[in-house]
């Protein structure tokens, strides 16, 4: 039997975790998400890229916290206990992303999706867009969040912390 699904449907059809930053709705592919936890105090990480807020300790694992508000030009916001951390795998390492609120797991299909090239070809951090009844949801690509240079800087800063901790 011939596969009738076109390439666009394959790109857009996926399960995502929908979350918000202010009024901006974003999503992460579910296969990257490990869990969602309440926000905790973030320890600053000297020498890290500007999009890294700091680090947290999750069951003995030191995890960098991305402040993606900076990537999307949103105003800075203090982390409060009502926020959530989405713990996920990005470029083969565990990281956390701050979310104001985590809404749901949603399944997308080719009918409710728009390829990123159709609307936002300038954004290298977005994989696609889902059209919903409440507006547009941008699907974030965690593997492309940091540039290669920023990733190296983060690895050096994390190595420094691990040396101090004897890890």
C-alpha positions in Angstrom: 0.0 0.0 0.0 1.3 3.4 -1.0 2.0 5.9 1.8 -0.3 8.9 1.2 1.2 11.1 4.0 3.3 13.9 2.4 6.5 15.3 3.9 4.7 18.3 5.5 2.3 15.9 7.4 5.3 13.9 8.7 7.0 17.0 9.9 4.0 18.5 11.6 2.4 15.2 13.0 3.8 14.8 16.5 2.9 15.0 20.2 4.0 18.1 22.0 4.0 19.7 25.4 2.3 23.1 25.2 3.5 25.8 27.6 3.4 29.6 27.8 5.7 32.5 28.5 3.5 35.6 29.1 1.0 35.4 26.2 3.3 33.5 23.9 2.3 29.8 23.4 5.2 27.4 22.7 5.6 23.7 22.5 8.3 21.1 22.8 8.3 17.7 21.1 7.2 15.2 23.7 10.0 12.8 22.9 12.5 15.4 24.3 10.5 16.0 27.6 11.5 14.0 30.6 9.2 15.6 33.2 7.8 18.9 34.5 8.7 20.1 38.1 7.9 23.1 40.2 10.5 25.9 39.9 13.2 26.1 42.5 16.0 28.5 43.3 18.5 28.8 40.4 22.2 29.1 41.2 24.0 31.5 38.8 26.6 29.8 36.5 29.5 32.1 35.9 30.9 32.1 32.4 27.8 30.6 30.8 26.1 31.9 27.7 23.6 34.8 28.3 20.6 32.5 27.7 21.6 30.3 30.6 20.0 31.6 33.8 22.0 29.2 36.0 21.9 25.7 37.3 19.7 23.5 39.5 20.2 20.2 41.2 17.7 17.5 40.3 18.3 14.3 42.3 22.1 14.9 42.3 22.3 15.9 38.6 23.5 19.4 37.9 21.2 20.8 35.2 21.6 24.1 33.3 18.4 26.3 33.1 17.7 28.0 29.8 15.9 31.3 29.9 14.2 31.2 26.5 12.5 34.5 27.1 15.8 36.0 26.0 15.7 34.0 22.7 12.2 35.3 21.9 12.8 38.9 22.9 10.4 38.8 25.9 11.0 41.0 29.0 12.9 39.4 31.8 10.9 37.9 34.6 11.9 36.7 38.1 11.5 32.9 38.6 8.7 32.3 41.2 7.5 29.0 42.8 4.4 29.0 40.6 6.6 28.7 37.5 7.5 25.3 36.1 10.7 23.8 34.9 10.4 21.5 31.9 13.2 19.0 32.1 14.3 17.7 28.7 17.0 16.2 26.6 18.7 18.6 24.2 21.8 17.7 22.3 22.2 14.6 24.4 22.3 16.5 27.7 19.6 17.1 30.3 18.5 20.8 30.6 15.6 22.8 32.1 13.5 25.4 30.5 11.4 27.9 32.5 7.7 28.1 31.7 5.2 30.4 33.2 2.6 27.6 32.9 2.5 24.1 31.3 -0.9 23.6 29.6 -1.2 20.2 28.1 0.1 17.4 25.8 -1.3 17.9 22.4 -1.2 15.8 19.3 -0.8 17.7 16.0 -1.5 16.6 12.5 -0.9 18.0 9.0 -4.2 19.8 9.1 -3.4 22.1 12.1 0.3 22.7 11.4 2.2 25.1 9.3 5.8 24.5 8.3 8.2 27.1 9.7 9.4 28.1 6.3 5.9 29.3 5.5 5.9 31.9 8.2 9.1 32.4 10.1 12.1 31.3 8.0 14.2 33.7 10.0 13.9 31.7 13.2 16.3 28.9 13.7 14.8 27.9 17.1 11.3 27.0 15.8 10.4 23.8 14.0 6.9 24.7 13.1 3.6 26.3 14.1 0.4 24.8 15.3 -2.8 26.7 14.6 -5.2 26.2 17.5 -8.6 27.8 18.5 -6.8 30.0 21.0 -4.0 31.1 18.5 -0.7 30.0 17.2 1.7 27.7 19.1 5.4 27.8 18.1 7.1 24.4 18.2 10.5 24.9 19.7 13.5 22.8 18.7 15.6 22.2 21.8 18.5 20.6 19.8 19.0 24.0 18.0 18.6 26.2 21.0 22.3 26.8 21.6 24.8 27.7 18.8 27.9 25.4 18.7 29.9 28.3 20.3 27.4 28.7 23.1 27.3 25.0 23.6 31.1 24.9 24.1 31.0 27.9 26.5 28.2 26.0 28.5 30.3 22.8 28.6 33.3 24.7 29.9 31.2 26.4 32.6 29.6 23.1 33.6 33.0 21.4 33.7 34.2 24.1 36.1 31.2 23.4 38.4 31.8 19.7 38.2 35.4 20.1 39.2 34.5 22.2 42.2 31.9 19.6 43.3 34.2 16.7 42.7 32.0 15.2 40.1 
